[in-house]
Structure formats: C-alpha cells, structure tokens
Amino acid sequence: MGIKALRKILLGAETTAGTAVQADTVWRGTGTIKDNRETVFPEEDIGYLSGKARAYVPKYEAELPMNAVPATFEGLPVILSAGVKNVITGVTDTGGSGKVYTYTFPTTTANTITTWTIEGGDDTQAEEMEYSFVESFEISGNGGEALQMSANWRGRQVSKTTFTTPVTAPATVEEVLFGKGKLYIDAVSGTMGTTQVSQTLLGASLQVNTGWIAKYAADGNLYFSWAQSTKPEVLLNVTFEHNASAVNEKDVWIAKTPRQIRLQFDGAALTTAGTFTYKTLRIDLAGLWESFDSISDMNGNDIVTGTFRAGYDATCAKFAEIKVVNETASY
C-alpha cells in the first residue's frame, strides 16, 4: 500500500542524452511521473456493434509536471539547465564563495541543454524516465510571499525501477522571497539595472516556453529520437501599483518603445563576498510591452498589470538571461 509521505523525486544529470544514469539528487518539491504512451484503437467495419479488442501503441512518451513550490536558489538551476542552457557547474565568483550559474537564452545559435534521468514514485513502486528536458517553466510571486517555481518535463518513456540507493540527503535550500526583490526599468540605450522603480512592483510572473520539443524519427524505437530546439517564448507579467511609474510604462507601450527590465532577488549573505554579496536570482529581459490590462484593484487600491514580451534588441544587444548565485558547486 503506497504511502504519500514516502513519495520522492530523484534526478541525475545525464552524460549522454538518453543514456540513463543513477538518479540520487532529491528534488525538494512535488510531482508524479505520467506515462503518456499513445494507444490507438483503429476504426474498422467488421460487423460487430461492440467492436473487437484491437489496439496498437505507435509511440512512447513520459511527462513530469513539477508542481508549484517555493522557488529556491539551489533548485532553480536544475530547471534552467534542462530548459535554457547546459550549465550544471557554477563559476566561482571572483574573490568570493558564490557559485554563479548563467542561463543566456539563444538568439542566432541554439543552446545545448542538460538532460536528466528522473525517478519518481512511492514505497510501492518507483518509475524512471530518461532523456528528460523542460518544455516550459514559470517563476512567479506576489508581495508578502515566497516566489514559486514550476516546470513541465518531457521524457522518452516510463520504466519500472527501484529507487537509487544510497540517496544523497536532501540539500539545504533557501527560499527566494518576493519582498527581497527589486525592479529596474531602463531604456535600451542605457545600462541594465540602473534605474530602480520603487514602491511599484506588487506581483510578477515569468512564463517561459523553452522551445524544446521531442522529435520522432524512424530510428528503430517508439520513443522520441532527440530533443529539438525551436523558438523560445519569454513573457513577463508585472502587476504595478497604479502610480506615475505605471502610467509612464503604459505611455512607453503606446509609443512601442523597447525597454530593459531587471528583476533581482537577494537572499542570505554568502560565506565570502565577491562580485556578489548575497545569494541572487537575477532576471534580465529586453523587449517590448505587449499589452496592459484595464485598471483593477487590490483591497480597494488601484493596480494595473502589463505583459512584457522579451525579444532581441540590437541597441543593447540583449534578449533574455537568468542568473542564479548560490554556494552549490555543481549538480
């Protein structure tokens, strides 16, 4: 009899995409693996009202929706490495103890990503999916809360397994708190992160379709042959206090003027300060405001939400980048 409290998700970074490895890193979140194999029941005229028991399976596929959980400086690199860029070893910050993970979205050349072997299940049965990558993810938050992170993973197939042993103990993590964040908005002719917009940011949601898709080919297997990079989509929804700053950004939207936006969230002080003093989540975007909703209210106070679509801007030579600083050497 399966016990919910004994569920777990384990991950292991693959050296060769699709070759399963030992999964011994505990994901500090929730979710269960889904077998998405396709079963087809063909239509046929054979004189039976009931039809005959005939079906076939043309392809295998696996899925893991990682449910929204508090975002952590230690957990985000797993998602970003599997959806944005193959970075699973941090660069040591100059003069400090921080490990810097930089995920730059592609412009003219596709990135490579890290694929993962994922094990999930409970005390009754564990299942495994290899060649796992992130199709989409979201980082969101509101005032007075922790940021939330969620992701949708795609894998080749589901196989029964037993959990890897021994399992590394769950890593110590630190939540990213919305209140420790700052919003910066600058002209594309300026420097990213120069102009802080204070007493304005009430909520934000970064929604990313990574552009990575499963490609099926005649290679002797029913699972997908490889993961293909296509055009990513990066949208940022920002909920503003309806003040002068919000009005100004609506004017910028109407004028179709490109902008640079930085969201930065700081955490605890690093053991030794370098370029970075604190654990950090930094989201840098260039692009254009796509839309602004009509004025609404929050507890009787007027607010307005704008949607910013990231896109490469030649003036600042930027598209989108997410940087995470923690003290984890590698994954």
LINBEL-V31859 format. One record per residue. N is the residue number from 1. RES is the residue in one letter. SS is DSSP state (H for helix, E for strand, - for the rest). PHI is phi in whole degrees, -180 to 180 (999 if undefined). Layout:
n	res	ss	phi
N	RES	SS	PHI
N	RES	SS	PHI
This chain:
n	res	ss	phi
1	M	-	999
2	G	-	-71
3	I	-	-111
4	K	H	-58
5	A	H	-66
6	L	H	-100
7	R	-	-66
8	K	E	-157
9	I	E	-123
10	L	E	-118
11	L	E	-130
12	G	E	-143
13	A	E	-73
14	E	-	-81
15	T	-	-76
16	T	-	-118
17	A	-	-56
18	G	-	95
19	T	-	-94
20	A	-	-62
21	V	-	-125
22	Q	-	-68
23	A	-	-101
24	D	-	-132
25	T	E	-98
26	V	E	-81
27	W	-	-84
28	R	-	-89
29	G	-	-168
30	T	-	-131
31	G	-	150
32	T	-	-133
33	I	E	-74
34	K	E	-118
35	D	E	-86
36	N	-	-102
37	R	-	-56
38	E	E	-97
39	T	E	-110
40	V	E	-112
41	F	-	-108
42	P	-	-71
43	E	-	-73
44	E	-	-158
45	D	-	-100
46	I	-	-130
47	G	-	80
48	Y	-	-122
49	L	-	-61
50	S	-	-80
51	G	-	73
52	K	-	-112
53	A	-	-73
54	R	-	-138
55	A	-	-158
56	Y	E	-146
57	V	E	-115
58	P	E	-86
59	K	E	-158
60	Y	-	-108
61	E	-	-163
62	A	E	-129
63	E	E	-145
64	L	E	-135
65	P	E	-80
66	M	E	-81
67	N	E	-66
68	A	E	-63
69	V	E	-138
70	P	E	-55
71	A	-	-69
72	T	E	-128
73	F	-	-64
74	E	-	-87
75	G	-	-87
76	L	H	-58
77	P	H	-59
78	V	H	-62
79	I	H	-64
80	L	H	-68
81	S	H	-68
82	A	H	-92
83	G	H	-127
84	V	-	-116
85	K	-	-157
86	N	-	-75
87	V	-	-132
88	I	-	-125
89	T	E	-125
90	G	-	-77
91	V	E	-87
92	T	E	-65
93	D	-	-64
94	T	-	-57
95	G	-	76
96	G	-	-131
97	S	-	-94
98	G	-	-68
99	K	E	-111
100	V	E	-103
101	Y	E	-112
102	T	E	-115
103	Y	E	-117
104	T	E	-95
105	F	-	-72
106	P	-	-73
107	T	-	-119
108	T	-	-104
109	T	-	-134
110	A	-	-66
111	N	-	-80
112	T	-	-101
113	I	-	-126
114	T	-	-86
115	T	-	-101
116	W	E	-128
117	T	E	-93
118	I	E	-123
119	E	E	-112
120	G	E	-150
121	G	E	148
122	D	-	-137
123	D	-	-74
124	T	-	-90
125	Q	-	-155
126	A	E	-107
127	E	E	-128
128	E	E	-133
129	M	E	-131
130	E	E	-103
131	Y	E	52
132	S	E	-91
133	F	E	-138
134	V	E	-98
135	E	E	-82
136	S	E	-155
137	F	E	-152
138	E	E	-141
139	I	E	-123
140	S	E	-145
141	G	E	-174
142	N	E	-138
143	G	-	-53
144	G	-	82
145	E	-	-132
146	A	E	-84
147	L	-	-62
148	Q	E	-115
149	M	E	-127
150	S	E	-147
151	A	E	-156
152	N	E	-114
153	W	E	-101
154	R	E	-117
155	G	E	-135
156	R	-	-71
157	Q	-	-163
158	V	-	-107
159	S	E	-128
160	K	E	-68
161	T	E	-154
162	T	-	-116
163	F	-	-60
164	T	-	-58
165	T	-	-134
166	P	-	-75
167	V	-	-97
168	T	-	-61
169	A	-	-59
170	P	-	-53
171	A	-	-68
172	T	-	-72
173	V	-	-127
174	E	-	-126
175	E	E	-73
176	V	-	-90
177	L	E	-100
178	F	H	-59
179	G	H	-64
180	K	H	-88
181	G	E	-91
182	K	E	-139
183	L	E	-111
184	Y	E	-124
185	I	E	-132
186	D	E	-136
187	A	E	-66
188	V	-	-69
189	S	-	-83
190	G	-	-98
191	T	-	-108
192	M	-	-55
193	G	-	82
194	T	-	-89
195	T	-	-104
196	Q	E	-79
197	V	-	-104
198	S	-	-94
199	Q	-	49
200	T	-	-135
201	L	E	-79
202	L	E	-106
203	G	E	-167
204	A	E	-154
205	S	E	-144
206	L	E	-95
207	Q	E	-116
208	V	E	-125
209	N	E	-95
210	T	-	-67
211	G	-	87
212	W	E	-84
213	I	E	-132
214	A	E	-84
215	K	E	-114
216	Y	-	-102
217	A	-	-140
218	A	-	-79
219	D	-	-123
220	G	-	87
221	N	-	-137
222	L	-	-89
223	Y	-	-86
224	F	-	-66
225	S	-	-83
226	W	E	-160
227	A	E	-97
228	Q	E	-110
229	S	E	-84
230	T	-	-128
231	K	-	-65
232	P	-	-79
233	E	E	-127
234	V	E	-126
235	L	E	-122
236	L	E	-124
237	N	E	-96
238	V	E	-121
239	T	E	-98
240	F	E	-101
241	E	E	-59
242	H	-	-78
243	N	-	-129
244	A	H	-62
245	S	H	-65
246	A	H	-64
247	V	H	-62
248	N	H	-63
249	E	H	-69
250	K	H	-66
251	D	H	-63
252	V	H	-63
253	W	H	-61
254	I	H	-62
255	A	-	-81
256	K	-	56
257	T	-	-94
258	P	-	-68
259	R	E	-136
260	Q	E	-113
261	I	E	-124
262	R	E	-123
263	L	E	-113
264	Q	E	-129
265	F	E	-123
266	D	E	-102
267	G	E	-118
268	A	E	-67
269	A	E	-64
270	L	-	-67
271	T	-	-55
272	T	-	-132
273	A	-	-75
274	G	-	-133
275	T	-	-60
276	F	-	-105
277	T	-	-95
278	Y	E	-125
279	K	E	-56
280	T	E	-143
281	L	E	-118
282	R	E	-125
283	I	E	-114
284	D	E	-115
285	L	E	-135
286	A	E	-118
287	G	E	157
288	L	E	-134
289	W	E	-67
290	E	E	-93
291	S	E	-163
292	F	E	-131
293	D	-	-73
294	S	-	-67
295	I	-	-62
296	S	E	-126
297	D	E	-138
298	M	E	-131
299	N	-	54
300	G	-	82
301	N	E	-112
302	D	E	-72
303	I	E	-136
304	V	E	-147
305	T	E	-115
306	G	E	-114
307	T	E	-112
308	F	E	-109
309	R	E	-103
310	A	E	-74
311	G	-	-162
312	Y	-	-61
313	D	E	-118
314	A	-	-70
315	T	-	-65
316	C	-	-97
317	A	-	55
318	K	E	-137
319	F	-	-127
320	A	E	-153
321	E	E	-153
322	I	E	-121
323	K	E	-121
324	V	E	-122
325	V	E	-120
326	N	E	-141
327	E	-	-121
328	T	-	-94
329	A	-	-69
330	S	E	-164
331	Y	-	-123
